[in-house]
Amino acid sequence: MTQVDKGIRAGNFIIDIIVLAFIIVLASYLISPLYPPIVDSNSPAFDVLASTMFFLYYFLLEFLTGKTIGKMLTKTVVVDRNGNKPKILNLIARSLVRLIPIEGISFIFGPTGLHDLISGTRVIKVNKATINKIAVDPT
């Protein structure tokens, strides 16, 4: 199992950012009747909401399915270094590291992103063997 190339990873990122932008805007407008400053993208409240949604999007989807919307569309999946389903702490670390402002450009400086390096994960192409191995993983 080899990691997917940077082009596929960039595609995943672009798709996920578009989906996240929609989710964050929708959430801010749903919350705005209770807390009007949330719709101001310059407010600290908006930053907290956006960071929370960003973390939850990646963590929940990768924990529940091993994939974000971007990964679903490109037929890729997150695995640990051994090709198994990552443990919950790996996914928490992976999602938290994504909140570091320069993390998005970390792929420029190496073969993998900071969130993969720190969490001990990688993204691979989905195939039948991958699905079977991840499905039987006891974690």
C-alpha positions in Angstrom: 0.0 0.0 0.0 1.5 3.2 -1.1 0.5 6.7 -0.2 -1.4 8.7 -2.8 0.4 11.5 -4.6 0.3 15.2 -3.7 -2.2 15.9 -6.6 -4.8 13.7 -5.1 -4.1 15.1 -1.6 -4.6 18.6 -3.0 -7.8 17.6 -4.6 -9.0 16.2 -1.3 -8.1 19.4 0.5 -9.9 21.6 -2.1 -13.1 19.5 -1.9 -13.0 19.4 1.9 -12.4 23.2 2.2 -15.4 23.9 -0.1 -17.6 21.5 2.0 -16.3 23.0 5.2 -16.9 26.6 4.1 -20.5 25.7 3.4 -20.9 24.0 6.8 -19.3 26.9 8.7 -21.5 29.5 7.0 -24.6 27.4 7.5 -23.7 26.9 11.2 -23.0 30.6 11.7 -26.4 31.6 10.3 -28.2 28.9 12.3 -26.5 30.2 15.5 -26.9 33.9 14.7 -30.4 34.3 16.2 -28.9 33.3 19.5 -25.6 35.1 19.1 -25.5 37.7 16.3 -21.8 38.4 16.3 -21.1 34.8 15.1 -21.8 35.8 11.5 -19.0 38.4 11.5 -16.0 36.6 10.0 -13.7 39.0 11.9 -15.1 38.1 15.3 -13.4 35.8 17.8 -16.7 33.9 18.1 -16.6 33.1 14.3 -13.0 31.9 14.7 -14.0 29.6 17.5 -16.9 28.2 15.5 -14.8 27.7 12.4 -12.0 25.9 14.3 -14.5 23.7 16.1 -16.3 22.8 12.9 -13.0 22.2 11.1 -11.9 19.8 13.9 -15.2 18.0 14.1 -15.5 17.6 10.3 -12.2 15.9 10.0 -12.3 13.9 13.2 -15.8 12.6 13.0 -15.7 11.6 9.4 -12.3 10.0 9.6 -13.3 8.2 12.9 -16.6 7.0 11.6 -15.7 6.2 7.9 -11.9 6.7 7.5 -12.7 9.3 4.9 -13.8 12.9 4.4 -16.0 14.0 1.6 -12.9 14.7 -0.5 -11.5 11.2 0.2 -14.8 9.6 -0.7 -14.8 11.3 -4.1 -11.2 10.4 -4.8 -11.6 6.9 -3.4 -8.9 7.2 -0.7 -8.8 6.4 3.0 -6.8 7.3 6.1 -4.8 4.4 7.6 -2.0 4.1 10.2 1.6 3.4 9.3 0.8 -0.4 9.1 -2.2 0.1 6.8 -4.8 -0.5 9.6 -7.6 1.7 10.9 -6.0 4.5 12.9 -6.6 4.6 16.7 -8.8 7.4 18.1 -5.8 9.2 19.5 -4.1 9.2 16.1 -7.2 10.8 14.6 -7.5 13.4 17.4 -3.9 14.4 16.8 -4.4 14.4 13.1 -7.4 16.7 13.4 -5.8 19.0 15.9 -2.6 19.5 13.9 -4.7 20.6 10.9 -5.6 23.7 13.0 -2.0 24.9 12.9 -2.1 27.8 10.4 1.0 26.7 8.3 0.0 23.0 8.2 -1.8 23.4 4.9 1.5 24.2 3.1 3.6 21.5 4.9 3.3 19.3 1.9 5.6 21.7 0.0 8.5 20.9 2.3 8.3 17.1 2.4 6.7 14.0 1.1 3.8 14.1 3.6 1.8 16.7 5.5 2.5 17.6 9.1 -0.9 16.1 10.2 0.2 12.7 8.8 3.7 12.9 10.2 2.7 13.8 13.8 -0.3 11.4 13.9 1.4 8.4 12.3 -1.1 8.2 9.5 -1.2 8.2 5.7 -3.7 8.3 2.9 -3.9 5.5 0.4 -6.1 4.4 -2.5 -9.1 2.3 -1.6 -9.2 -1.2 -3.0 -10.8 -4.5 -2.0 -7.8 -5.6 0.1 -7.7 -2.3 1.9 -11.4 -2.5 2.8 -11.0 -6.1 4.1 -7.9 -5.2 6.2 -9.5 -2.1 7.7 -12.8 -3.9 8.3 -11.3 -6.7 10.3 -9.0 -4.4 12.4 -10.0 -4.9 16.1 -9.4 -1.2 17.0 
